[in-house]
Amino acid sequence: MFSIPALDLPPLKAASGTVHLPGSKSISNRVLLLAGLSAGTTTVHDLLESDDTAVMLKALAQLGCTLSRRVQDGREVLDVTGLGGRLRSAQAKLFLGNAGTAMRPLTAALAVLATLQGGTFELSGVPRMHERPIGDLVDALRQLGCRIDDLGQPGYPPLRLHGAAGGKLNLQAPVRVRGDVSSQFLTALLLALPLAAATQEVMIEVEGELISKPYIDITLALLQRFGIAVQREGWQRFTIPMGSAYASPGSIHVEGDASSASYFVALGAIAGIGQAVRIEGVGADSIQGDIRFVEAAQAMGAAVRSGPGWLEVQRGTWPLRALELDCNHIPDAAMTLAVMALYAQGTTRLTGIGSWRVKETDRIAAMATELRKVGATVDEGPDWIAVTPPLAHAWQRARIHTYDDHRMAMCLSLAAFNPLAGAQPPVAVRIEDPRCVGKTFPDYFEALFSLSRAQVHDIPVIAIDGPSSSGKGTLAAQVAAALGWHYLDSGVLYRAVGVAAHARGLLAAPAEVPLDEATQTRIAAVAASLNIRFEGERVWMDGVDRTDVVRHEASGALASRVSALPAVRAALHQRQLDFRAVPGLVADGRDMGTVVFPDARLKVFLTADAATRAERRHKQLISKGISATIEGLRSDLEARDLRDRTRAVAPLKPAEDAVMFDNSSTSIEESVAQVLKWWSARWA
Ligand code: DC
């Protein structure tokens, strides 16, 4: 997952390949709570690992459930041993982040348990959670006789739930709950009230028009799996039969997240040109309401095939058709339609989305603001939004604010496909705080990048060249990490050729003796057939981890010799170009800015005086337990620099447009900050 302040997406032009969806958030948190309330152990397969499930898991552990992970058939599963409806701890303070799917049902379940069995529980979350309404649920629970204190603003978390052992619930009359603000209030009661249905039936009546009905279907389907057969009359009245008790199904499988699927359905419809985007984890048979997003996407022009557990989407009609749709049935996935509207002809108008205003952020306001930033014309009302795409010349390079809302980040990333809308010029998109996708899809951007392609010259490169031990390797690696980009240490390629050539006896002659032509040809052949693989910092050659050999001082000298051979440089050229991939590349070496990536967006020529470089190298070696003298290192460095500077091909020299950076007295943190500052200035 990207843990960086901002992620730059270059203009993107096509997408294809397969994505495996993470588990559904809605299903995961309901399953966890049901397993936590049941007796016995439930094995949960394909659970979503995310911020929202993490807070639920922590809460269950605090309440005395036993959670243990293990591997079954090569995949991790979670065993949850539940409370069997009996409180183990009578007191707990639960922090629930910004997870509505944890806050609402836990409030209901713990209020009921505290009333019947005694106990005190405090539930809180992040500041935004304290702005998300829960009053209608609290009102319903108070009718039942639950004692609930508002610890902040009435009607919002944080809350304290308490009761003395032996209390009773008022179940004679139906429990009444409003259904027109959030369907999670009804879900919370449905999940919790089987706790009170052992000796009498429990009736729930919905006041007002129930929104987001498909989420209630998920709740009912999962209750069924846990032995609770709720009877439903329309969407107004729900009855939990007398004698209901949670029974663990033993093992349960979590479907892929249908809301998360929406981004890839949209991706296929926009950028699956002649090739499909395949989505694994949900299919037409899904129990999740957001699967109906597929119909809306088809109405806009997506070409979709599906089967059990999979979807395949490619471009159908292009440009997409504008849509007018009441989205009450797909509240979360509907956000994706608002962004697909950027690629439609005409104005797309989405209605029935009032619930957007009480989600992770006010999503109508947020969506309108951010779509306007990329150049769209947006109108909004209390429960609707209308989006007209920018004209070709009106697309704007935008910094997308994400409001700590995973869906804002995932949706707006699709604006990077603006070249397909004919954007003139194509524009990059900056996603602020990309880490917020961790709420439901921690690896979203990795998945997006693995499917997406860009014009090569649109993929930004930062080239960092300089002499040996100037610190460019450390600097480049850290800049790459800070930007979430790929990293190429080109020196390693030359080192690997040096090591392989040496192993074949091709570098036996002293360094001063020029290599004859036959030997040069054989070394170039070694370079061309180099079998090398990178795994983070590790370097594998012919399937063997050769990191230590390759990074050794002696290999640097071998590299310096082979790198002077034009045929070797030619053999490694394409290999280096191949590192240039979405979203960007930081490359370090001697000729990154001059020869390999002459169109690099930012070129830095890093230097440090010879004494500093020798000292740094000395420290590095000593820390690895390798002995060396500073004087010896300094003369080696100077000899290598001389050879690298004076060779005929791609000699070490700054590119004409490089920024010169002497970092002799600059710390690595300062150096990274400096390069990022230059990059930001170029980006803007
Ligand atoms: O950066 P380094 O010490 O790992 O590089 C080892 C040698 O490889 C260096 O002496 C010069 C050569 N090299 C090169 O010629 N061109 C590059 N792009 C990178 C390294």
Residues whose N, C-alpha, C, O or C-beta is under 5 A from the ligand:
A	BS01	DC	S468 S490 G491 V492 Y494 G556 A559 S560 S563 D588 G589 R590 D591 R640 D644
